[in-house]
Amino acid sequence: MRIVRMNTNTPANNGDTQDLSLLDPIIAKHKGKKGNLIPLLQGAQELYGFISKEAFAKLSRETGIPLSDMFGVATFYAQFRLNPVGKNIIKVCHGTACHVQNAVEITESIEEALNVKDGETTEDRFFTLESVACLGCCSLAPVMMIGEQTYGKLTGNEAVKIIKNIRLAEKN
């Protein structure tokens, strides 16, 4: 099974500017406390949707936590993102039940329709595609989730149709 967690290349800012002063309350709340690294990273990600290199630098500078420690934790845990994600995250289950029901076809169909690879975000940042190990909906295999909505018993064509309908609904 192939699960791509995240791109671990240099963190991107993708041309966006972030108001780093928004980090100040998070830093003030956790600075100097034992075990503060994960809450600091979670707070930054909650603010911006991902942790930019500028956010890493500010957190390190303000807390004294080495950048290498921060980056090591952020790349170890799957919850952290180093690149911006889309408004809608498409999670395609590749657990055993979904895998044997051809989840690969769903991922490949979505990749083709959105012109992205697994783990990437569309240029308009509307969709991010992610393969996940299990969504816990084995009786509905193969399954994908978009936001909080679960879609089961899918084919590749059905998955693409759902995605197109979401995009159409956004335009209306």
Stockholm file with secondary structure:
# STOCKHOLM 1.0

chainA/1-172         MRIVRMNTNTPANNGDTQDLSLLDPIIAKHKGKKGNLIPLLQGAQELYGFISKEAFAKLSRETGIPLSDMFGVATFYAQFRLNPVGKNIIKVCHGTACHVQNAVEITESIEEALNVKDGETTEDRFFTLESVACLGCCSLAPVMMIGEQTYGKLTGNEAVKIIKNIRLAEKN
#=GR chainA/1-172 SS CCCCCCCCSSCCCTTCCCCGGGGHHHHHHHTTCTTCHHHHHHHHHHHHSSCCHHHHHHHHHHHCCCHHHHHHHHHHSTTCCSSCCCSEEEEEECSHHHHHTTHHHHHHHHHHHHTCCTTCBCTTSSEEEEEESCCSCGGGCSCEEETTEEECSCCHHHHHHHHHHHHHHHHC
#=GC SS_cons         CCCCCCCCSSCCCTTCCCCGGGGHHHHHHHTTCTTCHHHHHHHHHHHHSSCCHHHHHHHHHHHCCCHHHHHHHHHHSTTCCSSCCCSEEEEEECSHHHHHTTHHHHHHHHHHHHTCCTTCBCTTSSEEEEEESCCSCGGGCSCEEETTEEECSCCHHHHHHHHHHHHHHHHC
//
